[in-house]
Amino acid sequence: MSEPEKVAEYYREKEDGVVQCVLCPNVCIIEPGETGECRIRLNSDGRLTLPFYGALSAVSTDPIEKKPLYHFYPASRLLSVGFYGCSFHCPFCQNYSISQSTPASPSSTSPEDVVNRALKEGSFAIAYTYSEPSIHFEYVRDTSKIAHEQGLKNVLVTNGYLSAKAAGELLQVTDAVNVDLKSFNEKFYNEEIGGKLKPVLNFIELAAELGVHLEVTTLVIPTKNDTEKEIDSIAEFLAEISPSIPLHLSAYYPTYKYTISPTPPSVLENLSKVAQKRLRYVYLGNVRSEVITRCPSCGNKLIRRTGFHVSLSGIDNVVCSQCGFPAEIVGIDKDY
Ligand code: SF4
């Protein structure tokens, strides 16, 4: 017998079988037989359904540094699951083959199966990642709850584009999040991506308020979001929440619809210095160099990362081995 159709949460019924999804700020009006902007949530005879519940584009075990998360259980590995579809349509998407498509005949992996696999492989957590997990809200929430019951942690790698209520519900079962803050410019969000900036900022603030471990990534694209003013605005916004929020400034490479030249390393390094005036931990991403976490008090090298090799030799019993300043890293006091 086939599985009963999964019905979505966060939608309203309108007239003539039309529905409105209110999961994310796109608030799509969806005609019968159609999906919303994300291609994931389907109007099936006047009900919003989830034909891609449990349809995974990838399952693999990754170092946590790959998410990237540098201040949460460093040097550990976690089971990563990926999806299809996205609430945005970034012309520079590095995962466009899964974010801008859906499989013709999706197969489904149950939340229980994902959790069991994570346990079997000795992962300490499950990451919901690769393409946008938040549009698979019900599946991620269901899996996260079971993961917690089994003693696993949950990591969300997201564009942070959810309605306030759904964001609160998902963050309640999330332990760490990396939010992709694509720009600090409303026009960039509107014209390049097809979204709005403010809900993403709200999501970041809410994650911090709820005590979820938070890191932020910005892909630096030449001529689009690479001015000192823009990166300083991002740093200022984050520093007002906490100067300890790690910011990852990632190098862009041409892909999908963008043919702009890659981000020069000198630009990335300069912008990193701009952000460091306000934030304690700023990292360069997508570059081939050692990535170091320095003690904000004495400059000691707390953590060194070469590729995915990680050394925590500058930390002694959760503090800097030189000056005793607390290492602002979650999970180094645990046996995992
Ligand atoms: S989750 Fe998908 S269907 Fe719902 S509002 Fe967002 S883009 Fe539209």
Boltz pocket constraint, residues with backbone or C-beta under 6 A from the ligand:
constraints:
  - pocket:
      binder: B
      contacts: [[A, 21], [A, 22], [A, 23], [A, 24], [A, 25], [A, 26], [A, 27], [A, 28], [A, 35], [A, 36], [A, 37], [A, 38], [A, 39], [A, 40], [A, 41], [A, 86], [A, 87], [A, 135]]
      max_distance: 6.0
